[in-house]
Amino acid sequence: MKAMTNFYRCKFSTKGQIVIPAKLRKKLRLREGTEMFVEMQGTAVVLTPLPKEPKPPRVPKAPTPNHVYEPIMENGQQIGHIWRWVGKAI
């Protein structure tokens, strides 16, 4: 596999900020608010995007006040849900 090397010239602002060129941001899918891990390797600075935290699952509205939401989990991931009746039998 051939290593891809792209060089871009950037400047630091007075606040110590740099702008990552749009071409690289698009290629790496970097958006405003993307958190980065900053590492020093010799005299080089390496930026690595941190993985996004998953959004919590949305809990739908209960069919009645006597139902309790129970997620169905598999390997630590929610794969579905059920509504369990907790009221008195009629």
N, C-alpha and C positions, 0 to 999 in steps of 0.2 A: 504494500500500500504506500502510495506516495504521500509524504507529509506536505500539508498545505501551509505555506508561510505567507502572511500578509503583513506588511508594515504600514503603519499610519503615523503621521506626525500630530502630536497633541501638545497643548500648553496648559500649565497650571494657572488657575485664576488666583486672585489675591486671597481667596478662602481655601486654597489647596485643592480645588476641584478640577477635574478634567472632563472633557466631553468625549464619550466613545462614539466614533463615527456611525452615522445612521445605517450604513451598509452592514456593519458588524452587529449593531443592535437588532436589526431585522433578522439577520441570519441566526443569531443566538436567542431570538425571541425575548429580548430584554425590554421591559416596560418600566414606566415611572413607578417607583416604589419597590423594584426588584432588590432584594437584599443580596449582598455579595460577601464572600469570605475573602479576606485580603491576606496574602502570604508572601513572605520575602524568600526568594531562592537565590542566594548569592547576591548579585547586584540587581536582580530582576524583581519586579513586583508582579505577582500573579493574582488575577481576580477570578473567582469561581462563583457562579450564581448558586445561591442556596436553594434547595428544593422548596416549593410552595407547601404550606401547611394545608391539609385537606379541610374543606368546609364541613362543619358538622351536618349530619343529615337533618332534613326538614321533617318535623313531626306533624303529620296531618291532624286535623281536628277529629276528636272522638265522635263516633256515631251517636252515642248517648253519654250522659254523665257516669253511667255504670260500666263503662269500658275503660280498660287500661292498655296503653300502647306497649308492645313488647317487640324489640328488634330481633330479627333472625340473623345470627352471626355465623360466619364460616371463616376460619383462619384469621380471626381478628378483624374481618371486614363485614359490614352490614350488607346482607344480600336481599333483605326484604323485611316485612313486619307483619304482625298480626294484632288484632284487637281481642283482648281477653275480657270476658264478662266477669265482673266482680260483685254484682248485685245479688239480691236474694232470688231464689227460684220462685217462679209464679205458679 
